[in-house]
Structure formats: C-alpha cells, structure tokens
Amino acid sequence: MVKRRGFIFQGSEIYGGYQGFWDYGPLGVELKNNIKKEWWKKMVYGREDVVGIDAAIVMNPKVWEVSGHLSAFTDPLVECKVCHKRFRRDTFDEFSKSVTGVGNVALKKEYLDAFICEDGKPHPKDKLTKEKTFNLMTEVFLGITEPKEKAYLRGEITQGVFVNFENVVNSSRVKIPFGIAQIGKAFRNEITPGNLTFRSREFEQMELEYFVKPDEKKSQETFEYWKKERLGWYTSLGIKKEKLRFKDHEPEKRAHYARYATDLEYEAPFGWSEFEGIHHRGDYDLGKHKLTYKDKETNEEYTPWVIETSGGVDRATLFFLVDAYHEDGERVVLKLNPKLAPYKVAVFPLLANKENLVNKAKGIYLELKLLFPTCFDARGNIGKRYFAQDEIGTPWCVTVDFQSLEDGTVTVRDRDSAKQERISIDKLPDYFQNKL
Ligand code: ATP
C-alpha cells in the first residue's frame, strides 16, 4: 500500500534498491513534513524556553573523537560459521532468552537474521565467531589532495547542538533551564537494516536537548516531565495509548553517554519497538567539549546537565501509518489525525461528464487548495473515489452535485463515520479550519 499509493518507495529501486535507504513519495513527504511541523509547533513555538537550530551534517572529525562516538558508538558483530550471516550478538542473546521455538511469531527482520540459520533453526551458539566491535559511523572522504581527509556523516544530530551551545547562549536570550531543538538527517552503518524504514542507514531525527542546573532530584523530575510530554504528544495525534509503553534501559544496554535512559516503544506488527529515547546525558557531552554556562545574575559557572528526547521521524511516520491502518471488509481506511493527513480535503464533481459540475468543483478545489492541501478527483464513480481517499487518509470529501448549482451547497463526507452533511460553499473554509 505504501508503494502503490506513493508514501514510501525503495531507494534506487530501478537499480535493485540499496539496502537501508528509502525514498518518500508525494504522499509520504506530506505526512513526514506534517509530523515534523507538529513536533516543531509543540516543542519550539509552543514554549518560551526552547529555541531551534539546524546544524551541518558533516562536522570537524574532532567532534566525534571527543564525544566518544569513534570509540564507543558500536554494536557487537558476530558471524555464524555455518551460514555466514552477520548479526548483532546482543540481538541474538536477547532473542534466545525470550523465544524457545520460532513458530509463526511475526519477527523483525533483524531478529530473523540474528536468530535463524539456513536450516530454519537457531544459529548454533558454539558456531558463532568471536564478537567484534563494529563502529556505526559512516565515513566520507573530502578535499582535493590525496589522501583525502576522512570525516563522518553524523551518527546522531545531537552533537550539532552541543558544539553550538555557546553560540546559542550568546546569541539568544535563553537562560537555564532551556532547550535547543533540532530536526535533521543522521546516518548509521547498521548491521541489519530492515523492517521497511524501521532500521535504515539514512534516517531523520527530531530531538530536544534540555539543559538544567546539576541537581539529582530536579533533573529526575525533568526526565519524568519529558517522558509525559512526549507520550502525550503521540497520543494527542492519535496513536493508541495501549500500543505505547516505556522500557527502561538496563545499565549494560545504555549508550556511552547516558546516566539513565528509557525507550518509548510501539507495539508494531513485528513486536514492541523503540521509536523515541528519553535520555539523561548528565554533563557527559558539555563536559567532554569543555563547555560551561555562566549564570549572569549569580555569576555561578557550571556544566549543565542534559535531558534529551530523541525521536525518529521515519519510525514515527511508520508507526503513525501502522496505527492508522484499518481494514473494514473491502474498505481500507487510514485513520490519520487530520493534522497529519497528506490531503485534508478532496473535491469531486458528482459526474465527470457534466461540464457545469466539473467547473464548479474545480473552482472550489482551486480556492481550498490555497488554504489546505486539497486534491481533485473526477475519475471513476463516486464510490471508487471515496474508497481511494479513505485509503490515503483524506479526512473530508466534498461532492458537487446538481443541487450545488441551484442553492450553493455541497455534501461533505467524513472519512471515519462515512456520514454526510450539506454545507454552504462559502462556509467551507471555516468549516475545515475549525475541524483542523
Ligand atoms: P536501536 O536500539 O533501535 O538501534 P538506538 O537506541 O540506537 O536505536 P538512539 O541512538 O536512541 O537509537 O536514536 C534515537 C532515535 O533515532 C531512535 O529512537 C529511532 O527513532 C531513531 N533511529 C535510530 N537509529 C535508527 C535507524 N537505524 N533507522 C531509523 N531510525 C533510527
């Protein structure tokens, strides 16, 4: 469906694709942009204590050396000597603990790789190679003299915020506690990309770094506050509450920078899966970059602590799609929150061969299009058009019929209830604006 309707395409598909890379089609880009817009509205415009930045993807390689990513941003890689599959040792161990037989459990592709040998049985434990640390940073080579200089595509967007900490403090009016928000691409040379966009090599993150004065109790309260805020944001946009849960990281699973951490997980068709992390990074990063904060009122100087909310735009897009997908007999309905729906309104003439109906509908379409993403459809019969709009999640369909030509009203059909109302054409902009 995501391919047929133009949400997500395999990257470089005509050349056989490229593992871990995906392209967003005409509807996918709208959905993804809407998610980012709603996030920015809530996290930046909706607050007095957060400002945004947009840092470069490639940074001075020193940043990654100092942040610990070149030595510690790794996954444990092993190979099965029988089938030569390579996978993460931790995934194998985690999965071995929880599953005794493979059965017909819907599995994440990475679990399949990590668990199942070519004979369909688990990889024999004694036939795994010794664990190697595999660095996830993606190398790039720059410059005109040989050997070219090695740099990295950022493995997380976070460091761009830390290295600009002083710039932001000096150029804006922020005072601790405050946050810096950012949305942008990150790259990881993942061992087992898969499950559509869930684990990609190029993906987008939406992150907030929230700086607080060092204080154990208060920073824990801030951590809990952000957990609640982030969960609330997803449910306010329609994700079912029972499909969400927090999973705290065991100390040995925590990233090298985290004091403590929890994952916001969604119950995907392939099992509970992380799509946002809330991390207490303490003074790890600012400390490493030797950056401090000076309180202008008290002259006190200290290294702030950081609470981070780190969401994946692609994973959120995937889970908003999965969560919204409903089958009702033959009919597929994508019950996306109207704020996220690629098109808000579709306009149809009742009959495609009646010029006066088509012209009237075109006029309404062109007017609404200036206000919200609107599409026009005159193909097939009205039932087919509803069917197609339901499948892409368009919340409202406007039909121009013969009565419209007489009294200036149209029918508006609601996607979820399939109920129809007659509305006067001049009231349509307000009607949709209020609903949105
Ligand atoms: P995982 O355990 O699944 O590898 P992670 O704990 O390494 O994820 P973080 O480093 O906390 O992930 O990154 C924050 C967010 O960035 C994740 O919650 C996820 O939404 C997104 N993300 C991380 N890696 C990928 C990826 N390979 N593909 C798509 N999104 C990703």
Boltz pocket constraint, residues with backbone or C-beta under 6 A from the ligand:
constraints:
  - pocket:
      binder: B
      contacts: [[A, 156], [A, 188], [A, 190], [A, 197], [A, 198], [A, 199], [A, 200], [A, 201], [A, 202], [A, 203], [A, 204], [A, 205], [A, 274], [A, 275], [A, 276], [A, 277], [A, 310], [A, 311], [A, 312], [A, 313], [A, 314], [A, 315], [A, 316]]
      max_distance: 6.0
